[in-house]
């Protein structure tokens, strides 16, 4: 979500880049966050299994939050800012 959100912001080409950013953020939100709203590390492309919910590398969450902040600004959709706040509260 971060790259697409940045591209939407940098180019102003929202139709091209905003939809992929939203799709990526939605996928992470619904599939790849653990119960503490921390982004999981990996997904196996062969069988779609995810890394253990206890196997955490917080840089993934940082990148997700960064993308959410840009996406919120680019899209004007406050729900991304709300998710950003929820995820940040679990990180501190």
C-alpha positions in Angstrom: 0.0 0.0 0.0 2.9 2.3 0.7 4.3 2.5 -2.8 1.0 3.0 -4.5 0.0 5.6 -2.0 3.2 7.5 -2.5 2.8 7.2 -6.3 -0.7 8.7 -6.1 0.6 11.5 -3.9 3.7 12.2 -6.1 2.1 12.0 -9.5 -1.4 13.2 -8.7 -2.6 10.3 -10.7 -5.1 9.1 -8.2 -7.2 6.8 -10.5 -4.1 4.8 -11.4 -2.5 4.4 -8.0 -5.1 5.0 -5.4 -7.1 1.8 -6.1 -4.1 -0.5 -5.8 -3.1 1.3 -2.5 -6.7 0.8 -1.2 -6.7 -2.8 -2.3 -3.3 -3.5 -0.6 -4.3 -1.8 2.6 -7.6 -3.6 2.7 -5.9 -7.0 2.2 -3.4 -6.2 5.0 -6.2 -5.1 7.3 -8.4 -8.1 6.7 -5.8 -10.9 6.2 -2.4 -10.0 7.5 -2.8 -8.3 10.9 -2.7 -10.4 14.0 -5.1 -9.8 16.9 -2.9 -7.0 18.2 -3.0 -5.2 14.9 0.6 -5.9 14.1 1.4 -6.8 10.5 2.6 -10.3 10.1 5.9 -11.0 8.4 5.1 -13.1 5.4 2.7 -15.0 3.2 3.8 -18.2 1.4 2.9 -17.8 -2.2 2.7 -21.6 -2.7 0.0 -22.4 -0.1 -1.1 -18.9 1.2 0.0 -19.7 4.8 1.0 -16.8 6.8 3.9 -16.5 9.3 3.1 -17.3 12.9 1.2 -14.5 14.7 4.0 -14.6 17.3 6.7 -14.2 14.6 6.8 -10.4 14.5 9.0 -7.9 12.8 7.6 -4.4 13.6 9.1 -2.8 10.6 6.3 -4.3 8.6 3.8 -2.5 10.8 5.8 0.7 10.4 5.6 0.5 6.6 1.9 -0.3 6.8 1.3 2.8 9.0 3.3 5.0 6.7 1.3 3.9 3.8 -2.0 4.4 5.7 -1.0 8.0 6.6 -0.3 8.8 2.9 -3.4 6.9 1.7 -5.6 8.8 4.2 -4.3 12.1 2.8 -4.5 11.1 -0.8 -7.9 9.5 -0.7 -9.5 11.9 1.8 -11.0 8.8 3.5 -10.8 9.2 7.3 -11.3 5.4 7.8 -7.6 5.0 6.8 -6.6 7.5 9.5 -8.7 5.7 12.0 -7.0 2.4 11.2 -3.6 4.2 11.4 -4.5 5.4 14.9 -5.6 1.9 16.0 -2.5 0.3 14.7 -0.2 3.0 16.3 -1.9 2.6 19.7 -1.0 -1.1 19.7 2.6 -0.3 18.8 3.3 1.9 21.8 
